[in-house]
Amino acid sequence: MDKTTHIRQRMSQRGISSDMLDLVIGYGEAEGDKIVLSRKHSARLLAAARTLNKIVDKGGLVVVADGEAQITAYNYTGRKH
């Protein structure tokens, strides 16, 4: 999406980065012609990010499922070819 001169000026004035805009666009909720990422929703994403960091530390995670049944889970060790 292209940025207008107006939004570039406002981002500069308000300390808003392009990465912040990308997060709002990716994870915010549409409200008419606006996309809103509230403090409450941001806090839930932050909690998910902490969990994601744990998964990264493990090298990834695999869940084996059959339909709706979760059968097992283990640390990802890479693809075996």
N, C-alpha and C positions, 0 to 999 in steps of 0.2 A: 504494500500500500504506500502510495506517495505521501510525503509530508509537505504541507503547505508552509509558506513563510510564517504565517500566523502561529501554527503549532510549534515550529522551531523556536520562535521568540518566547512563547509561553513556557516551553520546556526549559529553556535556558534561565528564564526568570524564576521558575519554581523548583529548580533542581531535579527535574524529571529526566531520566535517561531513556534511550531507545530500548534498552533491556527491560526497563519497567513497563514501557508501552507494550512490548511483546508479551510480557506476562499477563497484563490486563486483557489484551486481545485474545490470548490463548486460553485463559482460565476464568475470565470475568463472565458476568451474566448480562445478556442483552436486555436493555430496557428502552424500547423504542429505537431511537437513533444513537443511543449511548451504550457503552459497555462499561459495567461497574464491577470493580473488584473491591469489596468491602473489607473492613478490618476483620470482621468475623470470618469471612471466607479466607482471607489471607492467613489468619491464625491456623485454620484447618490445613491449609497448604504447607505452612511451616512445620506442623506436626508430621505431615506426610513426608516432608523433606528429611526430617530427622530419621524416620524409618528407612527412607531410601538410602541415606548415608550408611546405615547398618548393613543394608543389602550390598552396597558397593564394597564395603569392608570385607564382606564374605566372598566377594568375587562374582556375585550373582546368586540367584535362587531359582530352583525349579520346583514346580508343583505338578504332580501327576494326578489327573482327574479322569473319571469315566462318567460322562453325563454330568449330573449334579453332585456326584460323590467325589470328595477329595480323598485320594488314596494314600499318597505319601508326599514328602517334601525333602529336598536335600540341596546342599550347596552346589552351585554350578561350577564345573571344573573344565569346561571347554568341550568343543565337539570332538568326538572320536570319528576319524575317517577310516 
